[in-house]
Amino acid sequence: MTSFVRKIKNALLTVDSKIDQELKFFFRHWGKSKFMMAMSKKAQVLGLEKLFLKGPKAFFYFFMFYLIRDSILYIIIPIYFSKLIN
């Protein structure tokens, strides 16, 4: 590894350690936050209807986070790369 890449990596690891390794978690789980992971587990256990009835506001945030994440991952990024190729 070159010294420039090593410096950037060390700087990112320093920032990551200051924010309780949220960046590592975010990238390891493909753009999911800890809230999204917890809500996914609750959705699997309770089912979507019971999860909605338990907390409509949290369910709305959960739905919007997934909608935004999936739109970026599966729509915006592929369109961007296809435009780069053509």
Secondary structure as UniProt FT lines:
FT   HELIX           3..18
FT   TURN            19..21
FT   HELIX           22..28
FT   TURN            29..30
FT   HELIX           34..46
FT   HELIX           48..54
FT   HELIX           56..71
FT   HELIX           72..76
FT   HELIX           77..85
//
